[in-house]
Amino acid sequence: MQTVALMSDLPSILPPNAQKIELDLEQLSARHESFADPVTRLWDPQTCPSNILPWLAWAFSVDDWNAEWSEEAKRAAIAASISVHRRKGTIGAAKEALAAAGYGEAQVIERYGWERHDGTYSYDGSIDYSKPDHWAEYRVILTRPITVNQAEQVRAILKNVAPARCHLKALDFTEALNSYNARITYDGQFTHGVA
C-alpha cells in the first residue's frame, strides 16, 4: 500500500524539526476549516447547546449561577462574565451582573445621606435627614420587584462583584409585586417593599 503525501501551498507554522505526521496533520486541518466550527460554537454563549451552558459558565468563571434561571438569563450571564470580571469592584460591574442575571436595571447609591443641607438640593422627598451611611455602605434599588429567594440571589451576586470592604445596607425596588387584596399568604416568600 502506498501513502499519498499532501502537497500544499499553505505555509507551515511548525518548527523545522517537526515530524512528517505533524506536517501532514497541519496541512489536513488547514484544508478543512470546518473542523474548528463545532468547537467555536461550543465556546460562544449564544450558540452553545443549552445542556452545556453550566460547563461554559464554569469555563468563563461565572461567579453566580442558578439552574432555575431562564436560558436567556444564563446566556446573558455567561456573555457578561468577562466584562464583569474586568470591572469587578465597580458600580458598573454590579449593575451589569444584576442585569445579566435578569434583575433589570439597578441604581447603586453610595454615601447615602451625605448631602449638604445648604439649599443645593431641592426638598422633594428623595433625601431625608437621617444619619448618613458609613462610607463603605451602599444601597441598591432595582426597577422590578423581587421575592425573598431572589433577594438572597441578588445579595450573593453583589457579594461576589462588590469590593470586599463594602457592605450592602439596603436592597429596595421601585415597583410593587403584590397588593393587599388577600391573594397571597404571609408565608415569608414575599416582602413588604424592602428585601
C-alpha positions in Angstrom: 0.0 0.0 0.0 1.3 3.4 -1.0 0.8 6.5 1.1 -0.1 9.8 -0.6 1.8 12.8 0.5 -0.2 16.0 0.9 1.1 18.8 -1.2 0.0 22.2 -0.3 0.8 25.9 -0.9 -0.2 26.7 2.7 2.8 27.9 4.8 3.7 25.9 7.8 3.8 27.3 11.3 5.6 24.3 12.7 9.2 24.3 13.6 11.8 22.9 11.2 12.2 19.7 13.3 8.5 18.8 13.0 7.7 15.2 12.2 6.1 14.2 8.9 2.9 13.2 10.7 2.7 16.7 12.3 3.2 18.4 9.0 0.5 16.1 7.4 -2.0 16.9 10.2 -1.3 20.6 9.9 -2.0 20.5 6.1 -5.1 18.4 6.5 -6.5 20.7 9.2 -5.7 23.8 7.1 -7.7 22.3 4.2 -10.7 21.6 6.4 -11.6 24.9 8.1 -14.9 23.5 9.2 -13.2 21.2 11.7 -13.0 24.1 14.2 -16.6 25.1 13.7 -18.2 22.8 16.3 -15.6 24.0 18.9 -16.3 27.6 18.0 -20.0 27.0 18.5 -19.3 25.5 22.0 -17.3 28.5 23.2 -20.0 31.0 22.1 -22.7 31.7 24.7 -25.3 32.4 22.0 -24.7 29.2 20.0 -23.7 26.7 22.7 -26.3 23.9 23.3 -28.3 24.7 26.4 -27.3 21.4 28.2 -23.7 22.5 28.1 -24.3 26.0 29.4 -23.3 25.1 33.1 -19.9 23.9 31.9 -19.4 27.0 29.7 -20.3 29.2 32.7 -17.6 27.3 34.8 -15.1 27.9 32.0 -16.0 31.6 31.8 -15.8 31.9 35.7 -19.3 33.0 36.2 -19.4 33.7 39.9 -23.2 33.2 40.5 -25.1 30.5 38.6 -28.7 29.4 39.2 -30.1 26.4 37.4 -33.6 27.9 37.7 -32.7 31.0 35.5 -34.2 31.2 32.1 -32.0 30.1 29.2 -31.8 33.7 28.1 -30.5 34.8 31.5 -28.0 32.0 31.6 -26.6 33.0 28.2 -26.5 36.7 29.2 -24.6 35.9 32.5 -22.0 33.9 30.5 -21.7 36.6 27.9 -21.3 39.4 30.5 -18.8 37.4 32.7 -15.6 38.7 31.1 -16.8 42.3 31.2 -17.9 41.9 34.8 -14.5 40.4 35.8 -12.6 43.2 34.1 -14.5 45.8 36.1 -15.1 43.8 39.3 -15.4 46.1 42.3 -17.1 48.9 40.5 -20.6 50.2 40.3 -20.8 49.4 36.6 -19.9 45.7 37.3 -22.6 45.4 39.9 -25.2 46.9 37.6 -24.1 44.7 34.7 -24.1 41.5 36.8 -27.6 42.2 38.1 -28.9 43.0 34.6 -27.3 39.8 33.1 -28.9 37.7 35.8 -32.3 39.0 34.8 -33.0 41.5 37.6 -33.2 44.5 35.3 -31.7 47.9 35.7 -30.3 48.8 39.1 -29.4 52.0 40.8 -26.4 51.8 43.2 -26.2 54.6 45.8 -23.0 55.2 47.7 -22.6 57.6 50.6 -26.3 57.9 51.1 -27.2 60.8 53.4 -24.0 62.8 52.9 -25.8 65.6 51.1 -25.3 69.1 52.4 -28.3 70.9 53.8 -27.3 74.2 52.3 -30.0 74.6 49.7 -28.1 72.7 47.0 -30.8 70.0 46.8 -34.5 70.7 46.5 -36.8 69.2 49.1 -38.7 66.7 47.0 -38.8 63.7 49.4 -35.9 61.8 47.9 -33.5 63.0 50.5 -34.1 62.5 54.2 -32.3 63.9 57.2 -31.4 60.6 58.8 -27.9 59.7 59.9 -25.7 59.2 56.8 -24.4 55.8 55.8 -20.9 54.7 56.6 -18.5 55.4 53.7 -18.3 51.7 52.9 -22.0 51.1 52.8 -24.1 51.2 49.7 -27.8 50.7 48.7 -29.3 49.1 45.6 -32.6 50.0 44.1 -34.0 47.6 41.5 -36.6 48.6 38.9 -38.6 45.4 39.2 -39.9 43.7 42.4 -38.2 40.5 43.7 -39.1 37.7 46.1 -37.2 36.8 49.2 -35.4 34.0 47.4 -34.4 36.3 44.6 -33.2 38.9 47.2 -30.8 36.2 48.5 -29.5 35.6 45.0 -29.1 39.4 44.4 -27.1 39.6 47.7 -24.9 36.7 46.6 -24.2 38.4 43.2 -23.4 41.7 44.9 -21.1 40.0 47.4 -19.1 38.5 44.6 -18.9 41.7 42.5 -18.7 44.5 45.1 -15.4 45.3 46.8 -14.8 43.2 49.9 -14.7 46.4 52.1 -18.2 47.4 51.1 -21.4 46.3 52.7 -24.9 46.3 51.3 -27.1 48.4 53.6 -30.4 48.3 51.8 -32.0 46.4 48.9 -35.1 48.1 47.6 -37.2 48.1 44.4 -39.4 50.8 42.8 -42.4 48.7 41.7 -44.8 46.7 43.9 -45.1 43.0 43.3 -48.4 42.4 45.1 -51.1 44.5 46.7 -53.1 44.0 49.8 -56.0 42.1 48.2 -55.9 38.7 50.1 -54.5 36.9 47.0 -51.2 36.0 48.7 -50.5 34.5 52.1 -47.9 35.6 54.6 -45.6 32.6 54.3 -42.3 34.5 54.2 -41.9 34.3 50.4 -42.9 37.9 49.8 -41.7 41.2 51.4 -43.4 44.5 52.1 -41.2 46.5 49.7 -37.7 46.1 51.1 -35.9 42.8 50.8 
